[in-house]
Each structure stands twice: as structure tokens, then as C-alpha cells.
Amino acid sequence: MAEANLDPVFQIQRVYLKDISLEQPNSPEILLNQEQPAVDIQLGVDALPITDGLYEVSVTATVHTKIEDKTVFLVEAKQAGIFEIRNMPPEQLNAVLGIACPQIVYPYLRGNVADVIQRGGFPPVTLAEINFQAMFEQQQAAAASAAQEAPQIIV
């Protein structure tokens, strides 16, 4: 009888742009303003199981630029990947989904965001490199802290 192969498996199945939008609600008037806009960038990571051993990991970015209270442009983008991950202990699986997969997907997101902003007629905004390990560890620490601070219910 052949033994089942229990070696860990990690493979990229596909990387794809799931969603992207560019809004310029105050154009063309705002384009004549010479002031330097304020730029706010928000990032998020999400991982969802698809089927046994397959996961979708997505990284989202929101880039909002404003001059005073008026939006210059708003970009929302979601880049995703499908990953086959098998035979990993849960703590290792969580780290792969929260660190390794986003590191693979993120460069595609950076390129797509810079491209859509430039195609919108603006100088490209290049998203900074992200330390997904530090981000993951920070989220884990915040979750552990919240669990400790939760009120205890005694029955």
C-alpha cells in the first residue's frame, strides 16, 4: 500500500486584478489648482478558503488625494491570487496566508495602482514596500490583546 504524500505544498495557481476604480469627482476644475494634495493610503489583506487546499488571498489599496476638502482623485484596487496550500499546521498556514501570499500579490497591485493613476493624467503614486511579516505580527498581537481584554462571562 502506498503512503499518502504529506509533504507541505505551496503553489501559486493564478494572480489577477479583481477590482479597480478611479474617480475624479472635481475634475477639471481641481486640475488647475497648483497646491500640493494630501495623500492618504490605506491597505488591507484578506484570505478566504475556496475549496479544500485552495485559498484566495487579496490585497486592497485605497489612495485618496485631496486639496483642502475636495477630492483630486480616489483609487480603490483589489489584487488577488489563488494559492494551493496543503499539509501545513494551522499556525504555519496562517503565516503563509498573512505574509507569503500578500508578498507575492502586492507588486502586481503596486503596478496597477501606479498605472491607473498615471492613465488618469496624474504623476504616478508608487505604493511603498510593505513588511507583511511586521503587519501580520501586529495584527496577531492586537487580536491577542483584544481577546485578553474581552469581558469574562461566568455562568
VEXDREN-563247 format. One line per field, with one value per atom (N, C-alpha, C): residue number from 0; residue in one letter; x, y, z. Coordinates in nm, 3 decimals. Last residue first. Example, Ala and Ser with C-alpha at 12.3 -4.5 7.8 and 13.67 -1.06 7.14 Angstrom:
BEGIN
num = c(1:1:1:0:0:0)
residuo = c(S:S:S:A:A:A)
c1 = c(1.285:1.367:1.290:1.319:1.230:1.320)
c2 = c(-0.225:-0.106:0.003:-0.569:-0.450:-0.330)
c3 = c(0.708:0.714:0.787:0.780:0.780:0.780)
REM end
This chain:
BEGIN
num = c(154:154:154:153:153:153:152:152:152:151:151:151:150:150:150:149:149:149:148:148:148:147:147:147:146:146:146:145:145:145:144:144:144:143:143:143:142:142:142:141:141:141:140:140:140:139:139:139:138:138:138:137:137:137:136:136:136:135:135:135:134:134:134:133:133:133:132:132:132:131:131:131:130:130:130:129:129:129:128:128:128:127:127:127:126:126:126:125:125:125:124:124:124:123:123:123:122:122:122:121:121:121:120:120:120:119:119:119:118:118:118:117:117:117:116:116:116:115:115:115:114:114:114:113:113:113:112:112:112:111:111:111:110:110:110:109:109:109:108:108:108:107:107:107:106:106:106:105:105:105:104:104:104:103:103:103:102:102:102:101:101:101:100:100:100:99:99:99:98:98:98:97:97:97:96:96:96:95:95:95:94:94:94:93:93:93:92:92:92:91:91:91:90:90:90:89:89:89:88:88:88:87:87:87:86:86:86:85:85:85:84:84:84:83:83:83:82:82:82:81:81:81:80:80:80:79:79:79:78:78:78:77:77:77:76:76:76:75:75:75:74:74:74:73:73:73:72:72:72:71:71:71:70:70:70:69:69:69:68:68:68:67:67:67:66:66:66:65:65:65:64:64:64:63:63:63:62:62:62:61:61:61:60:60:60:59:59:59:58:58:58:57:57:57:56:56:56:55:55:55:54:54:54:53:53:53:52:52:52:51:51:51:50:50:50:49:49:49:48:48:48:47:47:47:46:46:46:45:45:45:44:44:44:43:43:43:42:42:42:41:41:41:40:40:40:39:39:39:38:38:38:37:37:37:36:36:36:35:35:35:34:34:34:33:33:33:32:32:32:31:31:31:30:30:30:29:29:29:28:28:28:27:27:27:26:26:26:25:25:25:24:24:24:23:23:23:22:22:22:21:21:21:20:20:20:19:19:19:18:18:18:17:17:17:16:16:16:15:15:15:14:14:14:13:13:13:12:12:12:11:11:11:10:10:10:9:9:9:8:8:8:7:7:7:6:6:6:5:5:5:4:4:4:3:3:3:2:2:2:1:1:1:0:0:0)
residuo = c(V:V:V:I:I:I:I:I:I:Q:Q:Q:P:P:P:A:A:A:E:E:E:Q:Q:Q:A:A:A:A:A:A:S:S:S:A:A:A:A:A:A:A:A:A:A:A:A:Q:Q:Q:Q:Q:Q:Q:Q:Q:E:E:E:F:F:F:M:M:M:A:A:A:Q:Q:Q:F:F:F:N:N:N:I:I:I:E:E:E:A:A:A:L:L:L:T:T:T:V:V:V:P:P:P:P:P:P:F:F:F:G:G:G:G:G:G:R:R:R:Q:Q:Q:I:I:I:V:V:V:D:D:D:A:A:A:V:V:V:N:N:N:G:G:G:R:R:R:L:L:L:Y:Y:Y:P:P:P:Y:Y:Y:V:V:V:I:I:I:Q:Q:Q:P:P:P:C:C:C:A:A:A:I:I:I:G:G:G:L:L:L:V:V:V:A:A:A:N:N:N:L:L:L:Q:Q:Q:E:E:E:P:P:P:P:P:P:M:M:M:N:N:N:R:R:R:I:I:I:E:E:E:F:F:F:I:I:I:G:G:G:A:A:A:Q:Q:Q:K:K:K:A:A:A:E:E:E:V:V:V:L:L:L:F:F:F:V:V:V:T:T:T:K:K:K:D:D:D:E:E:E:I:I:I:K:K:K:T:T:T:H:H:H:V:V:V:T:T:T:A:A:A:T:T:T:V:V:V:S:S:S:V:V:V:E:E:E:Y:Y:Y:L:L:L:G:G:G:D:D:D:T:T:T:I:I:I:P:P:P:L:L:L:A:A:A:D:D:D:V:V:V:G:G:G:L:L:L:Q:Q:Q:I:I:I:D:D:D:V:V:V:A:A:A:P:P:P:Q:Q:Q:E:E:E:Q:Q:Q:N:N:N:L:L:L:L:L:L:I:I:I:E:E:E:P:P:P:S:S:S:N:N:N:P:P:P:Q:Q:Q:E:E:E:L:L:L:S:S:S:I:I:I:D:D:D:K:K:K:L:L:L:Y:Y:Y:V:V:V:R:R:R:Q:Q:Q:I:I:I:Q:Q:Q:F:F:F:V:V:V:P:P:P:D:D:D:L:L:L:N:N:N:A:A:A:E:E:E:A:A:A:M:M:M)
c1 = c(-2.078:-2.213:-2.228:-1.921:-1.921:-2.064:-1.742:-1.879:-1.875:-1.511:-1.531:-1.677:-1.457:-1.515:-1.539:-1.138:-1.281:-1.337:-0.868:-0.948:-1.097:-0.774:-0.747:-0.835:-0.853:-0.910:-0.888:-0.696:-0.842:-0.908:-0.446:-0.475:-0.625:-0.471:-0.446:-0.480:-0.505:-0.611:-0.595:-0.258:-0.382:-0.497:-0.087:-0.075:-0.201:-0.172:-0.181:-0.176:-0.108:-0.248:-0.268:0.172:0.097:-0.051:0.232:0.261:0.185:0.153:0.088:0.109:0.336:0.192:0.115:0.577:0.551:0.402:0.532:0.556:0.527:0.509:0.389:0.409:0.623:0.674:0.552:0.601:0.534:0.600:0.704:0.723:0.660:0.451:0.576:0.584:0.316:0.294:0.427:0.354:0.410:0.389:0.162:0.183:0.232:0.248:0.220:0.247:0.072:0.201:0.175:-0.233:-0.159:-0.021:-0.408:-0.349:-0.268:-0.492:-0.589:-0.535:-0.263:-0.359:-0.469:-0.160:-0.091:-0.185:-0.342:-0.327:-0.262:-0.300:-0.432:-0.425:-0.026:-0.068:-0.201:-0.028:0.053:0.007:-0.197:-0.237:-0.159:-0.044:-0.177:-0.224:0.188:0.196:0.063:0.076:0.154:0.158:-0.030:-0.118:-0.048:0.204:0.107:0.012:0.322:0.388:0.294:0.125:0.141:0.214:0.140:0.034:0.063:0.355:0.353:0.255:0.287:0.413:0.420:0.048:0.041:0.170:0.176:0.084:0.070:0.339:0.396:0.304:0.146:0.277:0.320:-0.098:-0.085:0.045:-0.063:-0.174:-0.158:0.156:0.168:0.061:0.041:0.154:0.173:-0.157:-0.195:-0.083:0.006:-0.087:-0.126:0.129:0.212:0.124:-0.089:-0.012:0.078:-0.184:-0.264:-0.182:0.061:-0.004:-0.075:-0.010:0.061:-0.013:-0.123:-0.037:0.049:-0.136:-0.179:-0.075:-0.243:-0.165:-0.220:-0.255:-0.277:-0.184:-0.405:-0.289:-0.333:-0.483:-0.532:-0.408:-0.491:-0.423:-0.490:-0.568:-0.586:-0.503:-0.615:-0.538:-0.547:-0.815:-0.802:-0.734:-0.840:-0.794:-0.784:-0.939:-0.961:-0.927:-0.855:-0.834:-0.858:-0.952:-0.968:-0.951:-0.834:-0.871:-0.877:-0.912:-0.844:-0.870:-1.177:-1.104:-1.041:-1.160:-1.202:-1.113:-1.079:-1.181:-1.230:-0.749:-0.846:-0.952:-0.724:-0.677:-0.786:-0.648:-0.738:-0.659:-0.653:-0.580:-0.680:-0.640:-0.730:-0.647:-0.624:-0.540:-0.634:-0.644:-0.725:-0.630:-0.597:-0.536:-0.639:-0.586:-0.659:-0.583:-0.512:-0.456:-0.531:-0.625:-0.633:-0.571:-0.623:-0.565:-0.569:-0.803:-0.789:-0.735:-0.694:-0.727:-0.714:-0.732:-0.720:-0.771:-0.779:-0.643:-0.624:-1.105:-1.002:-0.864:-1.181:-1.214:-1.100:-1.130:-1.215:-1.271:-1.089:-1.079:-1.175:-0.940:-1.063:-1.039:-0.790:-0.768:-0.896:-0.680:-0.790:-0.757:-0.547:-0.520:-0.636:-0.513:-0.576:-0.543:-0.422:-0.402:-0.473:-0.449:-0.492:-0.472:-0.321:-0.315:-0.352:-0.368:-0.396:-0.401:-0.215:-0.237:-0.257:-0.291:-0.263:-0.299:-0.147:-0.255:-0.203:-0.021:0.018:-0.093:-0.183:-0.148:-0.109:-0.279:-0.136:-0.091:-0.565:-0.512:-0.365:-0.661:-0.597:-0.535:-0.793:-0.666:-0.591:-1.036:-0.931:-0.794:-1.189:-1.152:-1.034:-1.282:-1.146:-1.098:-1.290:-1.220:-1.321:-1.399:-1.388:-1.308:-1.395:-1.523:-1.515:-1.256:-1.206:-1.329:-1.176:-1.277:-1.207:-1.116:-1.056:-1.170:-1.088:-1.168:-1.089:-1.077:-1.004:-1.098:-1.049:-1.131:-1.039:-0.873:-1.013:-1.102:-0.620:-0.677:-0.826:-0.448:-0.538:-0.584:-0.267:-0.270:-0.353:-0.288:-0.319:-0.310:-0.155:-0.238:-0.264:0.140:0.056:-0.024:0.173:0.184:0.091:0.288:0.257:0.282:0.266:0.251:0.217:0.450:0.378:0.378:0.398:0.489:0.406:0.256:0.218:0.318:0.128:0.233:0.187:0.040:-0.002:0.113:0.200:0.173:0.131:0.060:0.139:0.100:0.084:0.000:0.089)
c2 = c(3.167:3.107:3.022:3.461:3.346:3.294:3.607:3.575:3.449:3.864:3.723:3.703:4.093:4.062:3.912:4.113:4.083:4.048:4.136:4.245:4.219:3.915:3.924:4.030:3.977:3.857:3.862:4.199:4.215:4.096:4.076:4.179:4.198:3.914:3.852:3.949:4.110:4.011:3.946:4.242:4.316:4.221:4.034:4.092:4.169:3.998:3.888:3.939:4.247:4.204:4.091:4.237:4.343:4.305:4.023:4.011:4.117:4.137:4.015:4.002:4.350:4.377:4.259:4.209:4.301:4.331:4.072:3.997:4.086:4.268:4.193:4.109:4.557:4.444:4.366:4.707:4.673:4.552:4.989:4.847:4.823:5.228:5.189:5.038:5.298:5.249:5.200:5.578:5.446:5.406:5.750:5.735:5.592:5.933:5.806:5.815:6.238:6.171:6.041:6.194:6.239:6.175:6.088:6.218:6.276:5.831:5.934:6.075:5.692:5.697:5.800:5.716:5.783:5.794:5.554:5.696:5.773:5.309:5.373:5.520:5.261:5.271:5.345:5.241:5.346:5.368:5.013:5.142:5.256:4.816:4.852:4.986:4.804:4.839:4.886:4.721:4.846:4.894:4.470:4.579:4.713:4.331:4.348:4.463:4.329:4.400:4.424:4.167:4.312:4.384:3.889:3.964:4.114:3.809:3.771:3.859:3.903:3.947:3.915:3.759:3.903:3.957:3.498:3.523:3.673:3.537:3.494:3.528:3.643:3.702:3.665:3.516:3.656:3.723:3.255:3.335:3.484:3.182:3.179:3.266:3.207:3.291:3.295:3.007:3.148:3.242:2.779:2.818:2.965:2.767:2.792:2.838:2.708:2.830:2.867:2.459:2.583:2.710:2.287:2.308:2.444:2.177:2.270:2.280:2.044:1.973:2.067:2.298:2.172:2.122:2.540:2.521:2.398:2.721:2.586:2.567:3.036:2.959:2.821:3.305:3.175:3.092:3.654:3.536:3.412:3.999:3.872:3.762:4.339:4.239:4.110:4.610:4.481:4.383:4.962:4.847:4.724:5.288:5.168:5.048:5.622:5.493:5.385:5.945:5.833:5.705:6.283:6.152:6.050:6.514:6.525:6.395:6.625:6.510:6.543:6.893:6.845:6.731:7.026:6.924:6.865:7.058:7.105:6.997:6.820:6.956:7.021:6.471:6.585:6.715:6.132:6.259:6.372:5.808:5.924:6.050:5.483:5.602:5.720:5.171:5.289:5.408:4.832:4.962:5.069:4.490:4.606:4.733:4.166:4.286:4.403:3.833:3.960:4.071:3.495:3.599:3.728:3.206:3.333:3.433:2.866:2.990:3.108:2.516:2.634:2.756:2.306:2.330:2.449:2.278:2.211:2.236:2.607:2.466:2.406:2.866:2.845:2.703:3.073:2.940:2.930:3.396:3.316:3.178:3.680:3.543:3.463:4.013:3.922:3.786:4.325:4.189:4.101:4.673:4.564:4.431:5.019:4.885:4.782:5.358:5.252:5.118:5.678:5.543:5.443:6.007:5.908:5.771:6.310:6.173:6.081:6.641:6.547:6.408:6.819:6.748:6.663:7.142:7.002:6.927:7.373:7.325:7.178:7.457:7.429:7.378:7.370:7.409:7.366:7.253:7.384:7.435:7.031:7.011:7.142:7.111:7.085:7.068:7.130:7.249:7.224:6.911:6.954:7.068:6.711:6.749:6.816:6.608:6.754:6.800:6.326:6.398:6.549:6.092:6.230:6.322:5.758:5.864:5.998:5.438:5.570:5.671:5.096:5.211:5.339:4.745:4.871:4.982:4.401:4.522:4.643:4.189:4.159:4.282:4.079:4.205:4.183:3.778:3.853:3.982:3.481:3.615:3.700:3.130:3.244:3.373:2.941:2.896:3.009:2.877:2.985:2.927:2.643:2.676:2.791:2.435:2.578:2.612:2.161:2.207:2.356:1.937:2.063:2.104:1.586:1.700:1.827:1.355:1.459:1.574:1.120:1.221:1.335:0.804:0.935:1.034:0.502:0.601:0.733:0.218:0.341:0.437:-0.118:0.000:0.125)
c3 = c(3.419:3.421:3.544:3.347:3.438:3.448:3.101:3.140:3.225:3.081:3.113:3.157:2.816:2.947:2.962:2.659:2.648:2.786:2.680:2.736:2.729:2.545:2.689:2.755:2.286:2.349:2.501:2.235:2.240:2.308:2.231:2.331:2.346:2.006:2.137:2.249:1.808:1.831:1.968:1.826:1.853:1.882:1.749:1.883:1.921:1.484:1.580:1.724:1.375:1.378:1.478:1.402:1.469:1.480:1.234:1.378:1.458:0.988:1.038:1.189:0.967:0.966:1.027:0.961:1.072:1.082:0.718:0.842:0.962:0.527:0.562:0.688:0.480:0.555:0.605:0.161:0.286:0.349:-0.027:0.007:0.143:-0.124:-0.058:-0.043:-0.442:-0.306:-0.249:-0.629:-0.607:-0.462:-0.839:-0.695:-0.676:-1.132:-1.064:-0.915:-1.200:-1.178:-1.101:-1.391:-1.274:-1.271:-1.576:-1.603:-1.489:-1.555:-1.518:-1.536:-1.596:-1.708:-1.682:-1.337:-1.448:-1.569:-1.201:-1.163:-1.277:-1.324:-1.337:-1.299:-1.252:-1.391:-1.405:-0.973:-1.037:-1.181:-0.954:-0.894:-0.960:-1.084:-1.135:-1.080:-0.922:-1.063:-1.120:-0.674:-0.686:-0.830:-0.747:-0.703:-0.718:-0.798:-0.906:-0.872:-0.541:-0.652:-0.772:-0.386:-0.370:-0.486:-0.418:-0.485:-0.491:-0.257:-0.398:-0.476:-0.007:-0.066:-0.215:0.045:0.013:-0.049:0.087:-0.024:-0.056:0.322:0.192:0.075:0.523:0.490:0.348:0.560:0.602:0.563:0.468:0.414:0.445:0.628:0.482:0.419:0.884:0.847:0.695:0.871:0.893:0.853:0.841:0.735:0.749:1.090:0.972:0.856:1.249:1.278:1.160:1.130:1.128:1.153:0.925:1.055:1.054:0.594:0.683:0.814:0.370:0.466:0.550:0.114:0.176:0.275:-0.095:0.027:0.097:-0.380:-0.329:-0.211:-0.432:-0.387:-0.342:-0.628:-0.581:-0.553:-0.555:-0.605:-0.551:-0.635:-0.565:-0.629:-0.570:-0.645:-0.566:-0.587:-0.517:-0.611:-0.535:-0.614:-0.526:-0.582:-0.500:-0.586:-0.583:-0.647:-0.543:-0.634:-0.541:-0.623:-0.664:-0.719:-0.606:-0.522:-0.651:-0.727:-0.323:-0.375:-0.509:-0.097:-0.229:-0.276:0.125:0.145:0.013:0.034:0.134:0.152:-0.193:-0.170:-0.087:-0.172:-0.152:-0.149:-0.263:-0.261:-0.256:-0.165:-0.169:-0.160:-0.237:-0.246:-0.265:-0.107:-0.133:-0.128:-0.182:-0.159:-0.192:-0.080:-0.129:-0.095:-0.165:-0.104:-0.166:-0.106:-0.177:-0.094:-0.169:-0.085:-0.166:-0.167:-0.236:-0.135:-0.161:-0.090:-0.185:-0.140:-0.226:-0.151:0.035:-0.008:-0.101:-0.057:0.021:-0.039:-0.177:-0.158:-0.078:-0.065:-0.183:-0.178:0.222:0.161:0.042:0.206:0.214:0.155:0.338:0.290:0.313:0.293:0.324:0.265:0.386:0.339:0.383:0.298:0.371:0.306:0.329:0.274:0.360:0.231:0.322:0.253:0.210:0.153:0.261:0.122:0.227:0.160:0.053:0.005:0.125:-0.034:0.074:0.023:-0.316:-0.247:-0.131:-0.347:-0.333:-0.259:-0.572:-0.438:-0.441:-0.813:-0.806:-0.669:-0.992:-0.862:-0.853:-1.215:-1.233:-1.104:-1.133:-1.203:-1.225:-1.040:-0.940:-1.005:-1.281:-1.203:-1.109:-1.420:-1.448:-1.357:-1.126:-1.249:-1.342:-0.899:-0.908:-1.030:-0.907:-0.899:-0.919:-1.026:-1.028:-1.020:-0.951:-0.950:-0.945:-1.052:-1.041:-1.049:-0.949:-0.990:-0.966:-0.974:-0.970:-1.016:-0.886:-0.893:-0.895:-0.934:-0.904:-0.920:-1.123:-1.076:-1.058:-1.019:-1.106:-1.039:-1.036:-0.978:-1.074:-0.964:-1.051:-0.971:-0.809:-0.919:-1.019:-0.648:-0.699:-0.816:-0.383:-0.524:-0.559:-0.148:-0.165:-0.310:0.067:-0.071:-0.067:0.278:0.258:0.110:0.245:0.237:0.218:0.251:0.347:0.350:0.045:0.048:0.139:0.178:0.130:0.143:0.071:0.176:0.112:-0.089:-0.099:0.012:0.000:0.000:0.000)
REM end
